[in-house]
């Protein structure tokens, strides 16, 4: 099954592309393509236009190092995909994989030898917004927002029907092409390990668990037959990868795990925002037409909001995430770089703390609650999200909610949130 990379800039084909005007999010109140973005890349563009920032060209890696610094994206987040499933299909191969770098709200794609960098960033109103940065003859660069091409792949059922992010796992042949006759998986933190990372390199240790990374499907009679054992527990990249063409010689396993978690949550944040705004806008027009009171909320609108809230709360609490059955260790320095980004309590506890033994995170409430895209959700969804989290994290969690968080973890999470995000959640009774 084909491992396809993340984010929309890797959309390669226009086959079956929808007309932009047909997408519901191109209509009011979203107006995706015509609304001015205010994501981190859009804000960088404004600083560049005002002369407050500049990007310097590295003779070997082009604008990549400077761009990572300008957007505060850690080099240690690097993961490598060798599957030919993206916009730059002719430049990508098992010897020359595409690198992906990411932070809480930003994704950057780099293919060695290409003049084009691919970017995506989360916008509080629009969700995923896609860009390219092109190196023009080594003299200057051009940063351009995509106006719909990416959405033919990155606004489908795989991304919750909103502009979002996509990690796929394929059955690759030795050239990195998806095997004819094979299927593919969409990967996130709920996916079984044995279905993850086909077409990706994976550096790290994971004991007896097995995945599809570092391996090829080569049996002509069975295009989905793969030797998962050969790709397991690899500490180094294979010799076929051309050395020194990437910023570091790793594709960190822990970075891949965090990447899968956050792309899933990002898509659900965008979906919750869109559902609330679209449903309430429809109610407003119907209220006016039917003479109903201003602010009247129909049952169908409430159902849409409730569904979006429930799915997002479960993702934030990692209620459906796969448990680890062996200890995990990455190679590439991601764990230290990630955990240091904070925020942390005075005694050092943080929602970024990684467990890596039985679960990915030590405290199962997503660090993405700190991001602007989450904190600026419409009150119609944010209010019930906060109520649900307060119930699930209270001492009486199983009574009040669905018991999504283990009793032993609730107090720690409450105390971390109280200190790092004061007054956002309020708990009644003794703590």
N, C-alpha and C positions, 0 to 999 in steps of 0.2 A: 504494500500500500504506500501510496506516495506521501512522502513527508514534504509538506509544503511549508515554506517559511512563513514568517510572520508578516505583518502589516501590509497595508494596501499598496505601498509603492511597488510591491512585487506582483502586482497584478499583471500580467503580461499581455493578455489577449483581449481583444474586443469582441470575440465570438460570443454571441448571445447577450451583448451588452444592452442594458435597458436605456431607453431615452431618459435623460436627466429629468425632463419635465414630468415624467410619469411617477417618479418617486414621491411618496407622501411627504418626506422630509424636505422636498424642494418647494413645497407649498407653505403658506402661513400655518402655524406661527414659527416654524423652524427656518425656512428659506436657507438651506444649507449652503448652496453655491454662491449666493449673493450677499450673505451676511459677513460683515468684517470679522475675521477671526481675532481672538485675543489669547491664543495658546502661546507657549514659550517660544516657538519658532517665529510666530507673527510678531511677538514683542522684540525678539532679536532683530528682525528685519527693520522694525521702527528705529531701534538704536543705531543700526548700520546706516539708515537713511539720514539720521540726524548727525552722523559723524561721531557718535558717542562710543561706538565699538568698531572693531575691524577684525578681519580674519586674515591670518598670514598663511602663505603657501609653503608647505614643507616640500623640499625637492624629491622626497621619496614617497610620501603618503598624501601629497596634495593638501587640501584644506581640512582633511579629517582631524588631525590633532588639535588644530586651532578651534574647529567647530565643537569638538568634545569639551574643550575648556570653556568656551563661550556659553555652552548650554549646561555645564556642570554634569556631564555624563561620564561615569568612571570607565577608564580603559579596562578595568578588571571585569566589567560586565560582558566582555566579548564572548560570543558563541558563534559557531561556524556551521553553515549549511552548504552542502555540496550538491543538492538536488537542483536539477534544471527546471525550476518551477517559478521563475520570476521574470521581471521585465528584462533583465540583462542575461537572458538564457545562454547566449553564445559566448559569454565571457566566464561563465561559472562552470566548474568541473570539480571532480574529486581532488585534482591537483591544485585548483585555484578556487577554494570555497568562498562564498559570500560571508562577510562578518556582520554581525548585528550587535550594536551597543545600545544600552537602555538605562534610563533612570525612571523615577516614579511616573513621569508623564510624557516621556520622550523616547523615540526609537530612531536609530540611525543605521542605515545599511550601507556597506562599503564593499565593493568588488575590486580587488587589486587589478590595476591596469586600466580601470575605467575612469573617465573624466566626470562621471556623475555620481553624486552621493544622494541617497534616498532617505527622506525624513518623514516622520509622522509624529504628531503631538496631540495631546488631549486638550480640547477646548471646553470650558465650562458650559457653553451653550450648544456647541456643534458636535461634540464627541471627537472622533479621530479626524484630523485634518492632515493632508498629505502634501509633501513638497519634494522638489529636486533642487540640488545645488550643483550647478555645472561649472567646471573649470574651463574657462574660455582661453585656450592657447597659453595657459600659464601666466597670463597678464592680469586677468580679473576673473570674477565669478558672477554667476547669475542665480539668484534664489527665486524659485517660481512655485506658486501654489497650484496644485492640481485642481482642475475644475470638473472632475467627474469620471475620468478614465479609470481611476483606481476602484471606483465604487462598483464596477461590474463584478468584482470579486470580493470587495470588502464592504458590501452592504447587502448581505444575503442571509439566509437562515443560519449559515455558519457563524455569523457575527451578530445574531439576535435581530436581524433585519434593520440594523442601524449602521452608520459608518463606523467601522470598528477594526479589530485586529484578528489575525488568523494565523494559527500555527498548525501546520498539517504534517502528517507522517506518511511517507510513501514507501513502496517497495522499489528501490532504485536499481538500475542495471549498473554495470561498471563505469559507464559514462555519466552517471547521475540522473539518467532519464527515468521517469516513471515506467515501470514495466507494463507493456500492453497486456490487458486482461486482468490486471490487478486493481484493487480498490485503494482507498486512502482513508486515513483517520484524521479527524480534527482533534487536536490535543489541548487539554487544559489540566488543572490539578485534580480533576475527577477521573481522568483516563487511566485505565489499567497500564501498568508499567510496560507490559509486553507489546503494547500498541504505540509506544512513544518513540519519536526521534529517528524514524526511518528517513535517511537522506541528510542526517546531521552527523557531525563529529561530536563525541562526548568524551571529555577527559575527567576522570575521577573514579572513585571506588564506591561500590554499592553492594558488596557481598553477593548473596544468592539471587537477588532480583535481576531480571533480564529485560533488555529493551531492544529496539531495532537499530540503534545508532552504530556507526563505525562499520557497517556491514552492507553487503549487496545481495540482491536476489538474482541468482544466475541460472537457475534450473529452467530450461526451455519448456519442460512439460508442466511445471508448476510455478507460475510467476510469483506466487506468494510464499514460496519456500525460502526461508532465510536462516542462516546459521547464527542465531543470537549469541551463542557462546563465544564466537570469534570476536565479537565486538564488546564483550563485557569487561569491566574493570580495567579499562585502558588508561594509563597514566600519561602517555605521550600521544601526540598526533602521529598518524602513520607516516612512513617515509615518503609516500607518494605526494604529500602536501609540500609544495615548493617552499623552502624555508625563507624566513625574513620578509615575507610579503604581507604579513599582518603585524599589528602592534605587539602581540604576544603569541607564543606558540601553544595556545590552549583553547579549549571550548568547554568552559567550566560547567560541570554537572549541576552544581548548586544554582548557578545563574540560570540554567535552563529551567529548573524547577520553579524558581521565583518568577521567571518570565511567563510560564504557563499560568501561574496563579493570577498575576496582575493583568494579563490580557483578558482573561475571563471576567474579572471584576470590572475592568474598564468598560467592557461591552455592556455589562449589566447596569453600570452607572449611567451610561448614555441612554440605554433603553428606558430606564426609570424616568429620566428627564424628558425624553421625547413623549413617552406615554402620558405623563401627567399634563404636559403642555398641550399636546394635540387633543386629548380628551376634554380638558377644560375649555379649550377654544371652541370645540364642537358644542359643548354644553352652552357656552355663552351665546352662540348664534341661535341655537334651538330655544334657549330661554327667551330671547328677544322675539323670535318668530311665534312662539306659543304663549307669550305673555306670562311666562313664569318669573318668579322673583329673581333678581340679580344674585348670582352666586349659588343658585340651585344646582345640586349635583345629582345627576341621574345614576340609577343603579349600574348601568353599563360602564359609566366612567369610574365609579367606585371599584367595580370588579377589575378594570384595567389597572388601576393604581394599586389595588391590593395584590394582584398577581406580580406586578413588577417589584413591589416592596418585598414580598415574601422571597422571591428568587434572589434579590440582591442581599437581603439579610442572611440567607443561608450561605451565600458565597463569601460575604464578609466574615462570617464565623467559621468558614471552611467546614461546614457541616457534612458536605458530601465528598470532601477531598480524600484521595486514596491514602491509607495508612502506609507507613514504611515498615517493611518486615526485616530490614537489615540497616545497619548504620551506613550513612552516606558521607562522603568526603569529596569535595571538589578540588580541582587543580586549576589555578588561575588567579587566586587571591580575592575572589568575589566575596566570600563570606565576611572577611574582615572589613572590606570597603563598604559593604552593604550595612553591616551592623553599626558602623561608626557614624552613619549619616543621621541617626537619631530621628526624633527627639527621645531623650531618656529621662528617667526620674533621677532624683538626687542619689539614690543608691544603685543606679546603673541599669534598672530594668527598662525594657523597651519592647514595643510591638515588632521591632525588627529582629529581635533575638531569635536565632534559629535553633531548632532542636536536633534535627537530622538523625534521630534514632528511631522514634516511633511515628513522628510527624514532622512536617517541614518546619513549622514555627512553634516556638515554646509556648507562646500565648496566642491562642487562635482568635484573634480579631485583626483584620487586615490593616496594615500600615497605610493603606490608601485612604483611610478616613481623614488623613491630614491634608490631602491634595485639594487644590481649588475646585477641581471638577466635582469632587464629592461634597465639599463644604458649601458649594453654591447651588446644590440641587434645589429645585422649587420646594417651597414649604409643604405643598400638597403631598410630596413623597418623603421629604425629610422628617416631618413631624411624626408620621407613623413609623419610620425607620428608627428614630430615636426611642419611641415608645417600645418597640419590639426589642431593641437592644437592652433597654433598661430592664425589661422583664426577663430576658434570657440571662443577663449577667447578675441579677439580684440573688440574694441568699435563697430566695424562694423560686429560683428559676424554673424547676420542673413543674411547680404548681401553676405559675403564671404564664409560662411560655411553653415551648415544645421540648425543653431540656436539651438544647443544642450544644451547651458548653458544660464540660465536666465540672462538678462542684469544686474540685481542688484548684481549678484555674480561675474561677470567677473573681475572687477577691483580688488577685494579682492584676487582672485586666482592669477591674474597676479603679484600683489605685493608680495604675499607669495612666489611664485616661483622665482621671481627676487631676493629676499633676501636669500632664503634657497638653491637655486640651480642656482647661478649666471651665466648669459649668456647662459643658456640652451634654453630658449625661448627669441626671440628678437621681439619686437613689434614696428611697424613703427607709426609715428605720435605722437601727444601729448597724454600723459597719465594722 
